[in-house]
Amino acid sequence: MQRIFSQCTKELSQFRRDRLTLSLAFILPLMTLIVFGFAIRLEVKDIPLTIQDLDATPLSRAYIERLFATNKFVAVNEQVQGYKAPELLIDRGIAKAAIIIPPRF
């Protein structure tokens, strides 16, 4: 424990002598915090979503309405028929995600 305390004392005395190191030790982390705080957002918004509803019951339609009520997703208006329709829309870059509601949902 004495070694750690001695090392801390030595480093603090070095900080007092070298003002540039002291300013860099406090300014760089502060600037990084400001840049990451304003530049990086983890908020998801307007994700193009395609839905394949194989059940077509009121429950599945209510589920779809609740998904879009979150305002996180945007419905893809492109209509492609067939079992592989969601994969085609994602492969073409039209949709970013797909939800497949199975029969007897």
Phi, psi and omega in degrees: 000325180295324179295318180296316179297319178295319179296317178297318179297318179296315181295321178294323177292325176294322177298321181293325181285321185252100183291328179296316178297320178297315180293321178294325180295332181255325184283317182299312176297325178294316178295320178297318178298319179293315181297311180290331179291326182260331187271326184258123177237131180261016181278127177268141184201142175056051177276121178293123187232134174248143182233133174246108184261101180270355181264314179054044176251168177301327179295315180292324178293322177294322177298316179296318179298322180291327176298314182282344177287344180284347182061024176261338185242152174238131182289138175274125184272352181289129181255121176233129182269153175115168183291327183268016184302313179298322178296321179296317180294323178289319179296324179284348180086010180282321179242150177261339181213159179221143175238127178247116178267116186285164174298152182058045179294000000 
